[in-house]
Amino acid sequence: MTIRSELIKRIISAAVIAPVFLFAMIVGGLMLQLWLVAAFVISLHEWHGLAKRMQYYIQFMLAGTVYMLISYSSFYTIRELYSINILLMFMGAIWASDIGAYFVGKTCGGPKLIEKISPNKTWSGFVGALIFPAFFALFWCLLMGMPSVFSADTPQYFVCLIAAILGAVTGGAGQAGDLFVSSVKRLAKVKDTGTLIPGHGGLLDRIDSMLLGAPLFLILITLLSNAF
């Protein structure tokens, strides 16, 4: 398969899936619940495909099930307990992290991050994965604010500073989640978690950054809202 045809498949897949997912996030409630339940079932099926290649199948299945239950419930809680604004900040930080890691890593190169797990990741890419989401969260905060987290009398400069730090931490967590799934795939000796999304592999290949990022983001947002 040529690079061009692979790119076309990726673009078509993203153009179909992204608007539907965004609509579910905006609507929230039952619509988002149904979307997340379907995604959880698919994720669990893909994890089963990885776990059955392992020596300790039951332990891997149990750990993966708990991990994804926490992740998906955290994602839903961010939307329903706080707001679509905060959920979109989280999603944007995760996407900015992936974009930053790719472009800075490709541009700057340099030493590998953890070559045995993910040979394409570099330390420069990891720095990009922190800086890009930090700036995204900062600009998002300037445009949209964080009213569901901070009280009205909290200084704007402080809110923006915390948003930038939150973005960087979320980006770092996303990269750690990516490395975790990559390590599991390496143990299972597979390239992708599945073939659900043309040009992208399985669902877990696309959401690995969010799985770890969502619980950590929820914890940090909850701590902030209680503190301020």
MARKETOR-135445 format. One record per residue (C-alpha): residue in one letter; x, y, z. Coordinates in steps of 0.5 Angstrom, whole numbers, plus 500, padded with zeros to 3 digits. Each point is the difference from the previous one (the first is absolute). Layout:
// MARKETOR-135445
aXYZ;...
END
This chain:
// MARKETOR-135445
m500500500;t503507498;i501506505;r495504496;s494494500;e502499508;l499508501;i493500496;k498495505;r502503506;i496507498;i494496498;s500497506;a501506504;a495504496;v494495502;i502498507;a502507503;p493504499;v496494503;f505500506;l499507500;f493500500;a499495505;m505504505;i496506499;v493497501;g503496506;g495496504;l497494497;m503501493;l507500503;q499494505;l498496494;w506502496;l504499506;v497493501;a501498493;a507502500;f502497507;v497493497;i505501494;s506502504;l498494504;h500495494;e507503497;w503499507;h497493500;g504499494;l506502503;a499497507;k499493496;r507500498;m503501507;q502495505;y496503505;y493501496;i495501506;q505505504;f501504493;m492500499;l499502507;a505505500;g498503493;t492500502;v501504507;y505505496;m495501495;l494500504;i504506504;s502503494;y493500497;s496502506;s505506501;f499503493;y492500501;t501503507;i504506497;r495501495;e494499505;l503503507;y503506497;s499502493;i501499492;n505506501;i504496504;l499493497;l502504493;m506503504;f502493502;m499497493;g504506497;a506499504;i500492498;w500502493;a505506501;s505495503;d499495495;i502505495;g505503503;a504494502;y499498492;f502507497;v506501505;g502493500;k501500492;t503507500;c505499505;g501493501;g505498505;p501495505;k495495501;l495500506;i499493501;e502496494;k498493502;i493502501;s499505495;p506501495;n497506497;k499505506;t506504502;w501505506;s499506495;g493497498;f499499508;v502508501;g495502494;a495495503;l500505507;i501507496;f494499495;p495498505;a502505505;f499506495;f494497498;a497500507;l502507501;f497503494;w494496501;c499503507;l501507497;l494499495;m496495504;g502501507;m499494506;p493503503;s498493503;v507499503;f502507503;s496505504;a499506496;d504504505;t507496498;p505504496;q500499493;y507499499;f500495506;v495496496;c504500494;l506498503;i497494503;a496499493;a507499497;i503496505;l494495500;g501500492;a507498501;v499495505;t494497496;g504500494;g506496504;a494495503;g498499493;q507498497;a500495506;g494497498;d502499493;l507497502;f496495505;v495498494;s507499496;s503496505;v494495500;k500500493;r507498500;l499495505;a495497496;k504501493;v495503496;k500507497;d493503501;t495498505;g495499494;t497502493;l494503502;i502507497;p503500493;g507503500;h500501508;g500493502;g496498506;l496505505;l505499506;d505502495;r497507499;i497501507;d506497504;s502507502;m493502503;l500493504;l505503505;g499507499;a493500502;p500498507;l506504502;f497506497;l494499504;i504499506;l503507499;i494503498;t496498506;l506502505;l500507496;s493501501;n500498507;a506504502;f497507496;
END
